[in-house]
């Protein structure tokens, strides 16, 4: 698709126009970034793996009445999606203490968080995607009370569904990030992706890390970790 107009390009994906006006094509890149783009590299076949994993998980959530933007896979590393007007929010769910949470709280990595912790971040790379409160979300008119309530409830539903899905595949869903948007009917719909780029996965038996932390922390075996998650998802 290199010769096609790019509507949007982020750190991990490109968005292209579709032949149908109500849809886009979302292409996954092999590029890898961490620490708000300060660390950069590539992970072999990451785009294709993340596309397959995201497609499978979107279909699973759709089958459990969680609306997503997924329509169909159109290439090994691309999918057709519904056009969404995205909220400028990242929604984070933490089931187990890991990552940046350890810098803010006096807990050991691996501590189970019960109930899970839900956080909001303002989606703004220039500001480093800072935390934002519900009051600030309303003050900045980033979402209405009804929209945020739907985001909150659907995010917690996704957490329950995915924890069960991955538990049956001997994986712990440590934490993850979701992004939501509005479709043409102004309904709240899940967008972006669900993959080892946006989730922390640990093997349930060994606690081996099978996600982008292997890239962040120079652990090696990044490609093998992504491939292992893909194998278990299918």
N, C-alpha and C positions, 0 to 999 in steps of 0.2 A: 504493500500500500504506500510505498515511499513517494510515489508520484501523485498521490491524492491529497487534497487539502486537509491539513490537520486543524481540527476545531480547537483542540486543547491538548497540551502535552504536560504531564506531570513527571514525577521522579520514576514512576514504575509503569505508566500506561500512556497511551495516546488515544484520543477520540477522533474518529473520522465520521463524515456523513454517510448515511445509508442510502440505498436506492429508494427507501420508503420514508416519507417526510416525518413520521412520528417516532423514528428510531435512529440510533447511532450504531457505529461499530467501535467496540472497545478492544484495543490491541495491547497485549501485555508485553513488556520489555524484559530483556535479560539484565538490564542495568540494576545495580543494587546500591542503595544509599543508606546511611545511618547518621544519627546525631544531627538531624536537620540538614542533611546534605554535606556535612563536613567530611564524612568518609564515603568514598565512591569506589565502585568496582563492578564486576559482572559475575553472574552465577550462571553457569552453563545450563541451557534449556529451562531457565526459570520462568520465562514467559509462557512457554507451553505447559509446564507443570502447574503454574498458578491458574492458568485458564481452565485446565481440566478440573482442578480441585474446586475452584470457585463455581464452575458450572454445575458440578455434582451437588455442592452444598446449597446453591440457590434453588435447584430443583427440589431438594429435600425440604427446604423451608417453605417453598411454594406449596408443596403437597400437605403441609401442616398449617396452611392459611396465614403464612407470613408473606405479604406481597413483596416481590423483588423486581428489579429492572431486567432480569435475565429473560431472553427470548429463545436463543439457540446459539450453539457454537457454529461459527462460520469458517474457521481455520484452526490449525493446531494451536495458535497463540492468540485467537481473536473470538469474540462473541458479539452477537447482535443484542442490543439493549434498548429498553424504552428510554426516551428522552425524559430527563428529570431536571427540575430546578433544585439544585442541591442546597441544603442548609449549610451555613458556614460553621458547622459544628463537627467535631469528632466525639463519638460516644465510646467510652472505655469501660469495660467490665473486668473486674479483677476477682478471680476465684482463689488464687494462691499468690502469696507475696513474692514478687520478682521485679526485676528491672528498676525503673526509676522510683517505684514505690518504696524500695528499701532505703533510698536516700532521704525520704521524708518521714518514715516511721521507724521506730525502734523495734523491728521484728526481724527474725531470721528468714532467709530465702526458703521457700517451701511451706511457710506457715499457711494453713488453710484459713481463708477469710469467709466467715459464715455469720451473717448473710454476705453475699458478694457485694463488692463496692462498685458503685456506678459513678463515673466522673464525666465531666464535659470539658472539652478544650475548644477554644476558638481556632478555626482553621485559617491560619495566617502564617505562612513560612517566614515572613520578614520579622514577625514577633516571636517566632519559635513555638507556635501553637500553644499559647499559655492556657492554664486552667481558667474556667469561667463559671460563675455561679448561675443558678436559675434566675436570680434577680437581675443580674447583668444581661442574661439572654433576653429577658423581657424589656429591660431598659434600652437595649440596642436594637430591639425589634428584629431579632434573629429568628424568632419563632413565637407563635401565639401560645397561650396557655393550653389550648386544646391540642395543638400540634406537638408541643413538648410532652404532654401527657401520653399521646400515642407513641411518640419516640421512646419514652421511658418504658411503657408497658410492653411494646413490641421487642425492645432490646432485651428485657428480662426474659421474655418468652423465647427469644433466640438463644439466650444463654442456657435455659433449661433443655431445649431441644438439642443443641450442639454438645452440651456436656454428656448427655445420654448417647448421642451418636458416636462420639469419640471414645467414651468409656467402653462401648461394645467393641471397639477396635484397639483396646489396650493403650489408649492415649489419654493424658490429662490435658484438659483445656485450661491452661494457667490463667491467661488473660487474652483480651482481643479488643480490636477497634472496629467500630461500624460507622458508616456514613449514610445518612438518610436524605431523601429529597421529595419533592412534590411532582406527581405526574400531571397529565393534561386535565384530569378531573379534580386536581388539588388534593388527592389522597396521598398520605404518607407512605413512601415506598423505600425499601432497602436498596441502596446502590453500591458503587465501588467494587470491592472484592472481599473474599474470605479465603485466606491462604496463609502459608508460613511467613509471608511478609507482614501480615496484619494480626497474626495470632501467635501466642507462645504455646507450643506443644511439647510435652515431656512424655517419654515412654512411661507407662504406668507401673512397670516393674522395676526399671533401673533408674528412672528420673533423667535419662539421657535427653539432652536438649535437641529438638528436631525442628528448628525454626531459624529465623534470621539472627538470633543471638549468636549463632555459630560464626556468622559474618561479623557482627558487631564486636565480638570478643576474640576474634582471630583464633577460633578453636579448630579450624580446618573441618573437612568433611561436610561442607555446606551442601554441595550438590547431592551427596548421598542422603542427607537428612531430608531434603525436599522430596527426593524420589521415594523415600521410605513413607513419608506422609501420604503421597499420591497412591502408593501401593495399598496402604491400609484403608484409605477413603473408598477405593473401589473393591 
